[in-house]
Amino acid sequence: MVEVNDNFRQLPVSYLFSEVARKIAAYKKENDACEIIRMDIGDITRPLFPSVINAMHEAVNELASSATFHGYGPEQGYPFLRDAIAEHDYLNRGLSIEASDIFVSDGAKSDLGNLGDIYSRNCKVAVMNPAYPVYVDDSVIDGRAGKLVDGHWNRLIYLDCDPDNHFLPMLPQERADVIFLCFPNNPTGEAISHDDLVKWVEYAHNHGSLIIYDSAYEAFVRQPGIVKSIYEIDGADEVAIEIRSFSKTAGFTGIRCGYTVVPRRLKGRYADGSEVALNTLWNRRQTTKFNGASYVAQKGASAVYTPEGLDSVKNATDYYIANAALIKDAFRKIGYKAYGGDNSPYVWVSTGNGKDSWQIFDELLQNCGFSTTPGSGFGTKGEGYIRLTGFNSRENTEKAMSRLIERYL
Ligand code: PLP
């Protein structure tokens, strides 16, 4: 038998989603008159935009004829999409990111894990606590997390986020080689201001660290002064990789398309100290292990940047943000603490009186017939919170929140 990657053995089985599903099923069995509203939903619910659908139909038609057929494309993505991303997401916003810095992928989740191929196994990794679980689990699989002791991996550096620091972590006390930051944040729904992000870019410059900046939710940013791209900070192109996704922005969770920016000015060093551009390494990694995102998906993604596509992004994200506002208001009305939601589809809620995540989850399911995600599934600092999302329909969100108000006010 082949020897397997022992790190998998260390990965705790996540019972979170199966336990949520089990409790919902049990509740349904006992209360068949009451429909459960999924306020934990992590997927978008609105359909693809007409401009995207048309572009994908055209792309499929091209593939149907030998004169216009496309086989393997460039591993880095087609120029039509890389150029559109560079122009709309960066150059038009005054940021000097070019098409050659951009690598199109099949989504943010793959790239978050795949990037582990280009930095050393010895790197000390810092993660926000709570966090999207992928950063921790990828670090475990790659052998960078150490051992699990009392709920913490002993080689990871945890960046604790709580109301005292407005869910913006303090800079690490010890040297972090790689720092995962995510803003607007999943799960807390909080975003970061320009001034606060400057400190992280300075830290990375001073310590020779690499920031992996997950901005999958940048299209939800509404308030002035809140960062959409880390490259808004001077010097960030020498210390940061940015990861983006069309999933929540344009409904691509099922189509799959995203991109990663690895600026050519971003350098690393080999074990002997000699310098190398991370862009060169990532290009080598992608051309070796990836054969490009689908042509149809990339055509669809390029239609996101047409005037109709950009309008649709604004409308769809406005819709989800308005749902998040309803959720936040309703919980505040009943005296709970509610955070996030202003530049994000996520609302992060606690009772403020020490109830743990599963207790809150159970009570809301039993008393109001809607489901949430227990915050403890996102890290030890998520205990005592639940996450709700604005991704359900307006009608269902209103229904769930009126049940909350009726029961608790
Ligand atoms: N990053 C964050 C913070 C997310 O919440 C998600 C999805 O929920 C992803 C990345 C993954 O996005 P994608 O669908 O592009 O893989």
Residues whose N, C-alpha, C, O or C-beta is under 5 A from the ligand:
A	BS01	PLP	G42 G107 A108 K109 S110 Y132 C182 N186 D214 A216 S245 S247 T253 C257 G258
